[in-house]
Amino acid sequence: MPMHVNWEEVPDSTGYAPIPDGEYLMAVDSIQEKQTAKGDTMWALTLVVKGEQHNGRKIFDNLTWSTEGLKRVKFVLRRLGLELSGEQEVTMEDVIGRSAYVTVFQDSYFSEKHQREMKKNSVPFDGYRKAEGGAATASVTESKDVPF
């Protein structure tokens, strides 16, 4: 079926626009396992905004399972509602679907491909806050055990 469009009414794209700085309720939508340049396992998280404003927008974050990265992995997994103690195995399935309040900020970088400065959203080290129950309608639970 042909599509009829008046292109004069469609604004030109100025490229991808990051969401504004702030804190958003987000759920882990998917995880891809990758390797860092040093050979460590890294989980590339795709987080999706759950809320009226910016609902459905995606943010990307990484968890690196290296000796140095485990402190942040522990911090994030706890904020996502996982109970961590002793020796445990954690799977991607344990994490997918869980929610937390995530702080995002706009960051700039130079793109060799586009030959210009680009903007993207980033998540700080401690940019996760626990959402009770991990559900999209969750209430906030203040955590007193920061940073880990």
JODA-V533451 format. One record per residue. RES is the residue in three letters. D_FIRST is the distance of its C-alpha to the first C-alpha in Angstrom with 2 decimals. Layout:
# JODA-V533451
RES;D_FIRST
RES;D_FIRST
This chain:
# JODA-V533451
MET;0.00
PRO;3.82
MET;6.54
HIS;9.61
VAL;12.86
ASN;16.48
TRP;17.99
GLU;21.43
GLU;21.10
VAL;20.34
PRO;23.73
ASP;24.55
SER;25.14
THR;28.81
GLY;28.29
TYR;28.90
ALA;31.14
PRO;33.54
ILE;34.33
PRO;37.66
ASP;40.93
GLY;41.90
GLU;42.08
TYR;39.08
LEU;38.83
MET;36.85
ALA;36.18
VAL;36.20
ASP;32.63
SER;33.31
ILE;36.03
GLN;36.09
GLU;39.48
LYS;40.42
GLN;43.66
THR;45.34
ALA;46.97
LYS;50.24
GLY;48.85
ASP;48.72
THR;46.02
MET;43.62
TRP;41.05
ALA;38.10
LEU;37.09
THR;33.75
LEU;34.57
VAL;32.13
VAL;33.22
LYS;33.74
GLY;34.33
GLU;33.10
GLN;33.40
HIS;31.20
ASN;30.06
GLY;28.06
ARG;29.24
LYS;30.73
ILE;34.16
PHE;35.68
ASP;39.31
ASN;41.48
LEU;44.35
THR;46.72
TRP;48.96
SER;51.86
THR;55.38
GLU;54.71
GLY;51.27
LEU;52.38
LYS;53.73
ARG;50.30
VAL;48.68
LYS;51.27
PHE;50.74
VAL;46.94
LEU;47.06
ARG;49.67
ARG;47.63
LEU;44.72
GLY;47.15
LEU;48.34
GLU;52.00
LEU;53.62
SER;57.14
GLY;59.12
GLU;57.39
GLN;53.82
GLU;50.68
VAL;47.52
THR;44.09
MET;40.69
GLU;39.90
ASP;42.87
VAL;41.22
ILE;37.48
GLY;36.67
ARG;39.89
SER;40.00
ALA;42.31
TYR;42.59
VAL;41.80
THR;43.05
VAL;40.90
PHE;41.80
GLN;40.18
ASP;41.51
SER;41.25
TYR;41.28
PHE;40.97
SER;37.96
GLU;38.94
LYS;35.31
HIS;34.47
GLN;38.07
ARG;38.36
GLU;39.37
MET;36.74
LYS;36.93
LYS;36.30
ASN;37.42
SER;40.47
VAL;42.46
PRO;46.29
PHE;48.60
ASP;49.44
GLY;46.10
TYR;45.68
ARG;47.17
LYS;47.27
ALA;45.19
GLU;47.08
GLY;45.49
GLY;42.67
ALA;40.22
ALA;37.74
THR;39.97
ALA;43.08
SER;46.16
VAL;47.88
THR;50.83
GLU;53.16
SER;54.46
LYS;58.04
ASP;57.99
VAL;56.36
PRO;55.89
PHE;55.56
